[in-house]
């Protein structure tokens, strides 16, 4: 069965960096777009980025463009999110998700909490 | 950006009730509309994609309809495990925006 496991979250100071990872199993990873979504109590669910199976097509939400970088390693069945210049409003639970045929997020990881605070 | 507006924001119901949640897009999205269920402390789960197609393993008491800008999620007979928060999401164009959620409670 499809399994997605995020890691790398934690406490970081404003202006700092963090790298999230998502280990995928149960499907042919390189065949699918993957995405990162975050959730805060105040702003709800926010899609932040996705990447094509080959890694050649990438989109970012305006809120993270220029600060976050999505990438993948198909040999390792892994998805990454490099987060730089972190701000307090980046504090959220970050989920990775597999993208389905119509762009839906058909499977999600359990999430990893990122807290940006001094 | 396409704005997604759900109503109501919260809803009280009882086991066995028929419940409908609506979602409106700020511009047409054809049928690029998905519904998710999220229980407290857990990740969202896909219920319905492409407005009306049930995701694998989702009970048939869930159904979705609509196209263009107006969509509905219906639960035909509420079960105790259905009390959760429901989100709609458009995947017509990036950013793939979500609605603010509808909390379904007893």
Interface residues (C-beta under 8 A of the other chain):
Chain A: X35 X44 X45 X46 X47 X50 X59 X61 X62 X95 X100 X101 X102 X103 X104 X105 X106 X107 X108 X109 X110 X111
Chain B: X32 X34 X36 X42 X43 X44 X45 X46 X49 X50 X55 X87 X89 X91 X94 X95 X96 X97 X98 X100 X101
